Structure formats: C-alpha cells, structure tokens
C-alpha cells in the first residue's frame, strides 16, 4: 500500500511540474507582440477596369483604427505601378461611423461627379476590403448626409461582399488566349524588335489595353526592353472609328534611357495597329485640362504605323 501511495505521489508531482512548465511557457508566449491582421486590399488595376487584390498587413488595435488605415490606403496611390487607388484624389472621406457591425462612410459632394463604372468599382473596392475585418459585416455610403442612389434613383443601403459578386468577382472572370504582335525597342536604341507573344487576358479587358499592358513587361528577346517602365501609368486606352487614344501620365517625360521618345511612340503605334480595329493612334500626356497631345506632322495629331524602325526582321 505504501509503495502504491509513493508511486501516486510521484505521478502527481510530475503532473504538477508539467502544468507549471506549460503555464510558464504560455505566459512567455503571451508577452510576444502579435503581427497586424493581413487582408486582401482591393485596389484597381492600372487601367481602372477591374479590382486587383493585394495582400497587406493592416495596423490598428481597434476596429476604428483599422477602418481608418484601410480608407487611407485606398485613397493613396500605391507604390506598385500595376495598381491604383480606388478612391480618387478629388473625393474625400468626411467621416465614418461604426455601429452594430456596420460602417457608414460620408464622402464629399465630388463623389457625384464620378462616372458609373468608376463609382461602382470604388464601392466594390471599399466594401470588399472592409468586410474582411472580423468586426465588420456591411458598409453604407453617404454623400455628405444623403444616401447614394442607383441608376433608377433608388437608395443603396448597406452593402456586403455579395452585393458585387456578379459584377466584380475577378476570380470567376473567364480568360482567352491570344497571340499579340508587339514591337519592342532594342535595348541599345537602334530600332524596334518584332516579337509574337502568347498571352491570356481577361474577357472583360479590351485587347488594346492588353497590348499596352504587355508593352510594360520585359520582352522575350534579350536584346529588347520594355516600351514603358512600370513607373509610367497608362491612364486610359480607348478605340473609336479606327483611332486608338492612349493617355499616359506625365512621368513619361522623365524616362532616362538610350531609347528615344520617337522609338517609344512607334513601338506603341506599330503594336496597336497590328489589331484589326486600329489604323491610327493618338497619344496624350497628362489628364484633364493639362493633357497635351504628342504631335507629329501627320493630320489630327495621330500616328499611322511605320515599320521602317524594325531591325532584324
């Protein structure tokens, strides 16, 4: 009997030591600083035609701090030139309120000046990002104090991620395979190098936009370079009556390279004019009233293709 009690005491002592060690270990871990939450921040793609999720850490101890930081991120141009902020610089967040797991955001009156596509993308971006927080289920927009409305004049109430699943679920977008003929500048600035590049593009993206995206990527040929660096933003690409209108931001004026501006122009023009629906190209720099057309001796400030620059073909 004594031997049995002695064994039981030893077992109990070991159990106690294990519990103490475990509690000490967990205490040590609890003192470690936790990393910020990671969510998908829904920026817009460079062309502002679809959502582009970027995995990011969101700082903030409280829900309010996290919401504030998310809205700041979506209002600020990201460092990666492949993406752009969904809340335009001319639209300000006046205030936001959090109540019953919902966020109500009040924007300035300039919100009403957005076109329908940009407005819908902005709503989708903000809502799909915010509802990833554990404490937020829905988001409501206001212009000052007034509810936003749809195209029929009906008030749009609280929105969730499912509100946009039919129109903005990029994961379900179908893609198509294309062979694009591109004319990329030779790295030494001697001319243009022709290459055919197989790509897969989203069905919702016009092919002309896909061409401009590809011209910012590294060519297959080791002797060629990208037409435009990623730091240059393509503001818009539109085709009308056989003319493709390309609007670039002003950072194109600051490119330091052996490749001349003229060679970059014809890289764009020749590549776009390989598409059946395009015969001429107009290139603008800047936006709004400050936009200027890159002119040539040709009529209407548009360029027609010129394959005289092609080398090694």
C-alpha positions in Angstrom: 0.0 0.0 0.0 2.8 2.4 0.9 4.5 1.6 -2.4 1.3 2.4 -4.2 0.9 5.7 -2.4 4.5 6.6 -3.1 4.0 5.9 -6.8 0.8 8.0 -6.9 2.7 10.9 -5.2 5.4 10.7 -7.7 2.9 10.8 -10.6 1.1 13.8 -9.1 4.4 15.6 -8.6 5.3 15.0 -12.3 1.8 16.2 -13.4 2.2 19.4 -11.3 5.6 20.1 -12.8 4.3 19.7 -16.3 1.4 22.1 -15.6 3.7 24.7 -14.2 6.1 24.4 -17.1 3.3 24.7 -19.6 1.8 27.7 -17.8 5.2 29.4 -17.8 5.7 28.7 -21.5 2.3 30.1 -22.4 2.9 33.1 -20.2 6.1 33.8 -22.2 4.3 33.5 -25.5 1.6 35.9 -24.4 4.2 38.6 -23.9 5.1 38.4 -27.6 3.7 41.1 -29.8 1.2 39.9 -32.4 1.6 40.8 -36.0 -1.1 43.0 -37.6 -4.0 41.4 -39.4 -3.5 40.5 -43.0 -6.3 41.0 -45.5 -6.8 41.5 -49.3 -6.8 45.2 -50.1 -8.8 45.7 -53.3 -7.0 48.3 -55.4 -7.9 48.9 -59.0 -5.8 47.7 -61.9 -3.8 50.3 -63.8 -6.5 50.8 -66.4 -9.1 51.2 -63.7 -11.3 48.5 -65.3 -11.3 45.8 -62.5 -10.3 45.1 -58.9 -6.8 43.9 -58.0 -6.4 42.3 -54.6 -3.1 42.9 -52.8 -2.3 41.0 -49.5 -1.4 43.5 -46.9 -1.0 43.9 -43.1 -3.4 46.4 -41.6 -2.2 48.2 -38.4 -4.5 49.2 -35.6 -5.6 47.9 -32.3 -9.2 48.8 -32.6 -11.7 48.4 -35.4 -11.9 52.2 -35.9 -8.1 52.4 -36.3 -8.1 49.6 -38.9 -11.0 51.1 -40.9 -9.2 54.5 -40.9 -6.0 52.9 -42.2 -7.8 50.9 -44.9 -9.6 54.1 -46.2 -6.2 55.9 -46.2 -4.7 53.0 -48.2 -7.5 53.1 -50.8 -7.1 56.9 -51.1 -3.4 56.8 -51.7 -1.6 55.8 -54.9 0.3 52.5 -54.1 4.0 52.2 -54.7 3.4 49.4 -57.2 2.6 51.0 -60.6 0.5 47.9 -61.6 -2.3 49.2 -59.2 -4.0 52.4 -58.5 -6.1 53.8 -55.6 -9.9 53.2 -55.9 -10.9 56.4 -54.0 -9.9 59.3 -56.4 -7.8 62.1 -55.0 -10.6 64.6 -55.5 -13.0 62.7 -53.3 -12.5 63.0 -49.5 -13.8 60.9 -46.7 -15.6 63.4 -44.4 -16.2 61.0 -41.6 -17.2 57.4 -40.8 -19.2 55.8 -38.1 -19.2 52.2 -36.8 -22.4 50.8 -35.3 -23.8 47.3 -35.0 -21.0 45.7 -37.1 -21.6 48.2 -39.9 -19.6 51.1 -41.2 -21.3 54.3 -42.6 -18.9 56.4 -44.7 -19.7 60.0 -45.7 -17.9 61.4 -48.8 -17.7 64.9 -50.2 -20.1 66.1 -52.9 -17.5 65.4 -55.6 -18.5 61.8 -55.3 -21.5 62.6 -57.5 -19.1 63.6 -60.4 -17.8 60.1 -60.9 -19.0 58.1 -63.9 -21.0 54.9 -63.3 -18.1 52.4 -63.8 -15.6 54.2 -61.6 -18.3 54.7 -58.9 -19.3 51.1 -58.9 -15.6 49.9 -58.8 -14.9 52.3 -55.9 -17.8 50.9 -53.9 -16.8 47.3 -54.6 -13.2 48.1 -53.6 -14.1 49.7 -50.3 -16.8 47.2 -49.3 -14.9 44.0 -50.3 -11.9 45.3 -48.3 -13.6 46.4 -45.1 -15.9 43.4 -44.6 -12.9 41.2 -44.2 -12.4 42.7 -40.7 -13.9 40.3 -38.2 -16.0 43.1 -36.6 -17.5 44.5 -39.9 -20.4 42.9 -41.8 -21.6 45.7 -44.0 -20.8 49.2 -45.4 -23.1 52.1 -46.2 -22.1 55.1 -48.3 -23.4 58.6 -47.9 -22.7 61.8 -49.9 -22.5 64.3 -47.0 -25.7 63.1 -45.3 -27.6 61.8 -48.3 -27.9 58.1 -49.3 -26.3 57.2 -52.6 -28.7 56.0 -55.3 -28.6 53.6 -58.2 -29.4 54.4 -61.9 -33.1 54.2 -61.1 -32.9 56.7 -58.3 -33.3 54.1 -55.6 -31.3 54.4 -52.4 -28.5 52.0 -52.0 -28.4 50.7 -48.4 -25.9 48.6 -46.5 -23.6 46.6 -48.9 -21.7 43.3 -48.3 -19.2 41.4 -50.4 -22.1 39.5 -52.0 -23.5 42.8 -53.3 -20.8 42.7 -56.0 -20.3 39.0 -56.6 -22.0 39.1 -60.1 -20.1 42.0 -61.5 -16.8 42.1 -59.7 -15.7 38.6 -58.8 -12.4 38.6 -60.7 -11.7 35.0 -59.7 -14.6 33.9 -61.9 -13.8 36.0 -64.9 -13.0 33.9 -68.0 -9.8 34.4 -69.9 -8.9 33.9 -73.5 -5.6 33.1 -75.2 -4.2 35.5 -77.8 -1.1 35.9 -79.9 -0.1 39.6 -79.8 2.4 41.0 -82.3 4.5 43.6 -80.4 7.3 45.9 -81.5 9.7 46.4 -78.6 12.6 48.9 -78.5 16.0 47.4 -78.9 17.9 47.9 -75.6 20.7 49.9 -77.4 18.1 52.2 -79.0 18.9 51.1 -82.6 15.3 50.3 -83.6 12.3 48.0 -82.9 12.4 44.3 -82.5 9.2 42.4 -83.6 8.0 39.5 -81.4 4.8 37.5 -81.2 3.8 36.9 -77.6 1.2 34.4 -76.4 -0.9 35.8 -73.6 -4.0 35.1 -71.6 -6.2 38.1 -71.0 -9.5 38.7 -69.1 -12.5 38.6 -71.3 -13.6 42.0 -69.9 -10.4 43.8 -70.9 -10.2 45.3 -74.4 -7.3 43.9 -76.5 -5.9 47.4 -76.9 -5.5 47.7 -73.2 -3.8 44.3 -73.1 -1.3 45.4 -75.7 -0.4 48.4 -73.5 0.0 46.2 -70.5 2.3 43.9 -72.4 4.4 46.8 -73.6 5.3 47.5 -70.0 6.6 43.9 -69.5 10.0 42.5 -70.2 10.2 41.3 -73.8 11.0 37.7 -74.7 14.1 38.9 -76.7 17.1 39.5 -74.6 18.1 42.4 -77.0 14.9 44.3 -76.4 13.5 46.3 -73.5 10.0 47.3 -72.3 8.5 50.2 -74.2 7.4 51.9 -71.0 8.7 51.4 -67.5 6.3 50.3 -64.8 6.6 53.8 -63.2 4.6 55.2 -66.2 0.9 54.9 -65.7 -1.4 54.3 -68.6 -4.4 56.4 -67.7 -6.8 55.2 -70.4 -6.9 53.4 -73.7 -10.0 53.9 -76.0 -10.7 53.0 -79.6 -13.2 55.0 -81.7 -13.6 54.9 -85.5 -10.3 53.1 -86.1 -8.3 55.5 -83.9 -6.8 54.4 -80.6 -6.5 57.1 -78.0 -3.7 56.4 -75.4 -3.4 58.6 -72.4 -0.2 58.4 -70.4 0.8 60.2 -67.2 3.5 62.9 -67.2 6.1 60.6 -65.7 6.9 59.6 -69.3 8.8 62.9 -69.7 11.3 61.7 -67.0 12.5 58.5 -68.6 16.3 58.3 -68.7 17.2 55.7 -71.3 19.0 55.1 -74.6 15.6 54.6 -76.2 14.4 57.8 -77.8 10.9 59.1 -77.3 10.2 58.7 -81.1 11.1 55.0 -80.8 8.8 54.5 -77.9 6.0 56.2 -79.8 6.3 53.9 -82.8 6.6 50.9 -80.5 3.1 51.8 -79.2 1.7 52.8 -82.6 3.0 49.8 -84.6 1.9 47.3 -81.8 -1.6 48.7 -81.6 -2.0 49.0 -85.3 -1.5 45.2 -85.6 -5.0 44.9 -84.2 -7.7 44.8 -87.0 -9.8 47.6 -85.5 -7.0 50.1 -85.2 -5.4 52.0 -88.1 -4.1 55.1 -86.3 -3.0 56.1 -82.8 -3.2 59.4 -80.8 -1.0 59.7 -77.7 -1.8 62.1 -74.9 0.2 63.0 -71.8 -1.5 64.1 -68.6 -5.1 64.3 -67.7 -7.9 66.9 -67.7 -7.2 70.4 -68.9 -3.5 69.9 -68.6 -3.4 67.0 -71.1 -1.4 67.6 -74.2 -1.2 65.6 -77.5 2.2 64.3 -78.7 2.0 65.7 -82.2 3.5 64.6 -85.5 3.4 66.2 -88.9 0.5 63.9 -89.6 -3.1 65.1 -89.6 -5.1 65.4 -86.4 -2.1 64.6 -84.2 -2.4 60.9 -84.9 0.2 58.4 -85.9 0.0 55.7 -88.6 2.3 52.6 -88.4 5.8 52.9 -89.6 7.8 49.7 -89.8 11.0 51.4 -91.0 12.3 51.2 -87.5 12.1 47.4 -87.3 15.5 45.7 -87.2 16.5 42.1 -87.6 13.1 41.1 -89.1 
